[in-house]
């Protein structure tokens, strides 16, 4: 066990606390491990033993030091975990002893770049001793690099981040804890879901002073000879004690850099001479780590200072991880330039590393409202369930905030995330919070909320639009801000296809004719344009009795745009009336043709009916002529007085004949009707 003791060690300044080991015997170690696992309630393990609260799934292709690495899940909450397994012929086998040391060390070590321990269990299976270790969910770094297949600058950025974080972890062991790992290589590094590299494989971890029964002596059973510096391969323990604490692991770090850059395991130590894939900015440190003399090898803490390792990706991650200690000015500057930096960052890293950091910072108030733009810039790359899982919960939480600047940023970015939202998400999580903006005291928030409906309305149900959105829009149409009134009318015209035909016939014309009376000319023009855009919802009766009477006065409006729109509306709906007239005329002609085609008998009946009707109305015609004096005029002799020059000569009785014919025709039409 590590304990903090007062400094009395040569080379240490007085009063400085250091990490020193307490001697632990093998029996004590076994007792402690049994106590640990018993306290965790691990009576058995998951290969057929129901008491172990984890499910073992598929194995990974790569693992460190003879361990087998499996993916797994916890029974309690289905959370992912990693399960490591090692088997030996007996429980006292040297490999098992080293494995127990690794479990003990992993349990005690705490560092951001060291694998997190969850549980362990030792048992016997088929006559073999078996040790299981459960950790946070990770996968081998080599597997991840093969999956990502990064190229160019993005590859270098992620490699730099991995090397930097591993250098910090090794420096922590060597410089802060005075420990020697002894097994640094490609397989000793695993990666979390957020792409954070983690160091593990502590079976050989020993104090630099190499006390009796130190685990580093078991290196041949865990690590290939290509990863062992000369003094370790020859078991020169005195040389190791006299060398700096980092000498052995500096060599291992050099091997790790070579394998990360090539994405292949080393076969022999001669592979280290091939530096073609080592970035030039890292080559100097790489060569110093592999110095033949242990005392001349570079301290991993110096590798951390390498400029190549501090690229844009590393700077963004470091800032986000330490955002709690940044002041407001630093945050504002950082988030203003972040959107320009994001395109150069590997997409997988942005989605799995930076997006969770941004979400957390926004959720707990560490980031300003301007960070929403960067969040949406990353989130738009996600699709379907992944977007719902990573972004939607954050959006829902942010919309519930009372911070107006945050709400403003959300509404200004709605066109970026709106297309990714599903109908249930909008209805259940986003709109209930968003609708409060319709009545916000800030006019700009009201207007942005109004505009957001352009992106969200197509995915909302007609019930919500009719029962909720239209009620808010009816209030905004009489808002004190002229621009809001105008945009409300325009929005109604845009969302009409999603309201349903019955609602459109009932609502739209009332809203648009109200807009024609608005004192703000863009609102009047908006109402006119909306009428044209939604003309399919209006009948000929609406055109003749409501629209044209309301629009005609605007053809004389003082605003030229309004006059132009009014004339366009007039022409549009006059066309509607002409089409209606043609349809009615054609229908009447079709009916008349159908009557004519019915046969002579029916036609004769119709004619006799009309004749009898005419004779029956003869008295009316006679009475009409008597009342107007036409009969007397007809019996009077023709005048012999001379005509004035140029007077038109009309045949006698022509006027009377025409009037009588007109009266008969009118009477006949009435009788037919």
Helices and strands as residue ranges (DSSP letters): E 2-5, E 18-21, H 26-39, E 54-59, E 68-74, E 80-88, H 94-108, E 117-125, E 128-136, E 138-140, H 141-148, H 152-171, I 172-176, E 179-180, G 186-188, E 189-192, E 197-199, E 206-207, G 215-221, G 225-227, H 230-233, H 237-242, H 247-262, G 269-273, H 280-289, G 294-296, H 300-303, G 307-309, H 312-321, G 323-325, H 328-342, H 347-349, I 350-354, H 355-363, H 371-379, H 384-387, I 388-392, H 393-399, H 404-412, H 414-417, G 418-420, H 423-425, I 426-430, H 431-434, G 435-439, H 443-456, G 457-459, H 462-464, I 465-469, H 470-476, H 482-495, G 496-498, H 501-515, H 521-533, G 535-537, H 540-542, I 543-547, H 548-552, G 553-556, H 560-596, H 600-616, H 618-628, H 630-635, H 654-672
